[in-house]
Amino acid sequence: MAGLIPELQAWQQQGQYFSWRNHQIFFGEQGQGPALVLIHGFPSASWDWQYLLPMLSQHYRVIYLDMLGFGFSDKPLQPYLIAHQADVIEALCQHLNVEQMHILAHDYGDTVAQELLARQLNKQHTISCLSCALLNGGLFPESHRPLLVQKLLGSSLGPIFGRFFRQQTLTKNLTRIWGDKQPTPLELLGIWQLLRFNNGERALPYIIRYMEERKQHRERWLFAIAETTIPFVLIDGVDDPISGQSLVNRFKTLIPEKTVCELQGVGHYPQLEAPQQVLTHLLPFLQHAQSYIEQADCNYTTGLDKQKAV
């Protein structure tokens, strides 16, 4: 696609591709240390993490990707399953020789993270999840408040509507779901260009079916976050009309023992609207999670040494 803004050109140039089932998947990595995988939402891409990446990469080996159908990755006109996106992430980790990862996810990416946690609970995983931090997303279908445009894309008219999806439509809907800080013209243009890359607007009706999947797999994905024993936190911009206060309230009812951090005045995109607030909660969480893991490893090693001594 010609005419990408310089910021997107630079983002693409610093990344690379790997092949998954004959599809090209865009990814990048920065930093050293424990692996931290960033899983973006719908309908955007890994560029959403641009403001968090500099700080996170000082402490972690940060791995980000554009999932199949998003950003700079291939966008086939075919059914998209959450399980396939989880497969993509597992394949990327194997490609990079990563066996353990922390997860930071948003929106659609939350659902992919839930599937990864479900696999781990059921011992069907290939990559071990060490901790999980989620931003605004439809964790529970009953508390999800989709926009009209999402409903239209998911209807029988979706393929037609997707073909005529315009920049003005995206801009109107994004500004509705942000909080006090509204998106800049550059952010709006970047998200639009990423969506349009490889004619991505035509794939939207195929991807949006994840909303039905959330209903079909509600119990599996609820169980995944309710029963996981790894460190877990939800960081939520409560002014989000899609998955803000309604999500927080439902979360506290269903999973009261898990930690929730509420961001006032912040909408659907905390990582873009209030990156410093996100980091204020996220960095201590990740540090605590890493300490917890290292202590558990130490206790395990000590136990083995005692067994050998006996």
N, C-alpha and C positions, 0 to 999 in steps of 0.2 A: 504493500500500500504506500503510494507516494504521499509526501507532505506530512509525515509524522512530525510532531513538535520535537524540538531538540532534546527535551527531557526524556521522551520516549525512545528516541534514537539512541541516546546514551544508555538507557535501561536495557534495551535490546542488545546493544553491543557488549555490555558487561556480562551477559548471560550466555547460555549455550543450549544445545538440544540433545535429547536422547530419544531413542525409538521405543515405542510401546505398541505392540500389535500393529505394526506398520504405520503408526501415527507419530508425528514429531511433537514432542512435548518440550516446551521452553522451561528452563530453570536457571537458577543462579545460586551462588553460595559466597558468603563472606565471613571472615573471622575464623578463630580457632577455639577449641574447647569442646564441651558437650554439645551434641547436635540439637538444634532447635528448628523444627520444621514449621513454616508459616503456611497456613491453608486459607486462601482468600474466599470471598463470597460471590454472590450473584448480583449483577451481571458483570462484575469488574474483573480484576486480575491481580497479579502479585505486586503491581505498582502501588496498590493500596498501602503497602508496608513501607513506602519510601521514607517516611518520617521516623519510623521506629528503628529502621535498619542500622543507622550509624551507631546508636547507643548499644543495641543488642549485639552487634558484631564485635564490640569490644570485649565481650564476656563469653560469647558462644560461637560455635560454627553454625551460622544461620543459613538454612536451606529454604529457598522459596521457589515456587513453580506456578505456572499458569496451567490449571487443570485442563483436561480435554474439553474443547469447546469454548475456551476462554483465552483472552489476551493474544499472545504470540503463538500459541499452540494451534495444532490442526483443529478444524471445526467441521467434522463430517455431519451430514444430515442423516442422522440415525438415532435410535433410542439411546438415551444416556441414563445410566444407573449409578446410584451412590456407590454401590459395590465396585463398579468399574473405577471410579475415582479413587477409592481406597486402594484398589489394585495398582493404580498408577503411582500412588505415593509409596507403596511397598516396593514397587519395581525401581523407583528412583532411589530409594534408600539402599537397595541391593546394588544398584549401579554405582553408588558412591561409597560402598562398603560400610554403611551405617547399620549397626545392629540395635542401637537404642536411641530413642529420641524424646525430647520434650516437644509438646505441641502447643502452638498458638493458632487459634482458628477464629473465623468470623462468618456469620450468616450461613450460607450454603456450606461453607467449610466446617461449620459446627456439626452439621449432619454427617459429613465425611469423618470427622473426628469421632463422633458417636459410634459409627460403624467400626472404626479401628479399635475403639475401646471394647466394643462387643466381641470382636474377634479375639482380643486378648483374654477377656473373661472366659470365653469358650475354648481357649487354647487352640485357636485356629489361625494365629497370627504368625507372621514371619519377622516382624520388627517389634521390639518391646517399647511400649509407651511408658516413660518415666514420670511425666506429669502432664496435666492438660489445663490450659487456660482458654476460656471461650469468651468472645465478645458477642454482641447482639446477634441473635439467631433464633430460628423457629424450633427450639428444642422440643416443644410440645405443640402438636397441631391445634389443640383446642385454645391455645393462647396466642396463636399466630394471627395477625391481622393483615392479610395481603392487600396490596393496592389493586385498584381496578385494572391497571395495565397488566399485572401479574395474572389476574383472573382471565382476562381476554387472551393472553398468550397461552394459557392452559386449557382454553376451550377448543371446541371443534373449529373455530375460526382462527386459531393460533397461527397456522402456517401462512394464512393470508395477511393477518395482522403483522406478523414478523417481517414479512416482505416489505411492508410499508412503514416499518418502525423508523422514526425520525429523531434527529438530534434534539429537536424541540421537546419531544415527548420525554426523552431521557432527562433533559435539564429540568423540566417541570416536576418530574417525580422525585428526582434527587433533592431538589431544594425543599420539597415537602417533608422529607424524612430526616433532614439534618436539623440540628438544634440551633442554639444561639449563634454559633459561628457557621455562616453559610459557605458553600463551596465557592472557590475562586473560579473565574473564567478559565484559567489554565487547568485546574483540576477537572472541571466539567468537560473541557475539550479533550483532555487526556483519556478520561474514562470512555468518552464517545469513540475516539479513534481506536482504542483497544477493543471495544465492542465490535466496531466495523471491520477490523482487520480480518482478512480472509472471509469476508462476507458473513461475519459472525451473527448479524441480526437474524439471518435465516435459520440459525441453529437454536435461537431462543425458545421456540415452541417445543423443541425436543428436550431441552434441558429443564424447562420449567416443570416438567412432570415430577420433579423431586417433591413437589408439594403433596402429590398423591402418595408417593413413597413414604413420606413422613407419617401418613395415616396408616398405611399398610403395615409399617414396621414400628409403630409407636411403642409397643411393649418392649421390643428388643432394644431400641435406642434409649428409652427411658431407663431400663434396667442397666444399660451400659454406664450411665453417669451416676445412677443411684447406688450401684453396687461396687463401682471401681474402688480399689484401695489405694490407688496412687494419689498424690497431691492434686487437688482440683480447685479451680476458682472460676466464677463467672464475673466478668467485668462488663457492666451494662450501662449504656447511655439511656437513661429512663425517659427522655423526651422523644424517643423513637416511637412513631405511631404503629410500626409493624411489630417490633419485638422489644419494646421498652418496659414501662411499668407493668403492663399486663404479663409479660414474661417473668419479671422479678417476683410478682405476687404469686404466680403459679409455681414458680421454682421453690419459693419459701414454703409453700404448702406441701408440695410433693417430696422435696428433698431438704428439709430444714437443717440437716446437719452439715451441709456443704456451705462453703463461703461465697457470699455475694458482695461485690463492691459496686455501689450505685453512683453513677456520674450524673450530677444534676446539670441541666442546661445542655446536655449532650444528646445527640440523636443517634441515627443508625450506624454511623461510621466513626466510632470513637478514635480509631487509629489515625484518621485524617482530621477530625474536628478537634480532638484534645489529646494529641500524642503524649504530652508531658504527664497528663493525668493518668493515662494508661500505664506509662512507665513507672509512675509513683507506686502503683499497685503491683505491676507485673514483675519488676526487678526483685523486690523483696520476696515475692512468691517463688520465683525461680531459684533464688539463692537458698531459700528454706528447703525447697524440693531437692536441690542438689546436695545439700547437707544431710538431709534425711536419707537419701540414697547412699551416700558415702558412709554414713553411720551404719546403715543396714548391711552394707558390704563388709564393713569392719567387724560387725558382730558375727556375721556368717563365717568370716575367716578365722576369728577367734574361736568360734565353736568347733571348726574343723581341727584347729591346732589342739584343742583340749581332747577331742576324740582320738587324735593320733597319740597324744601323751598317755592316754589310758591303754 
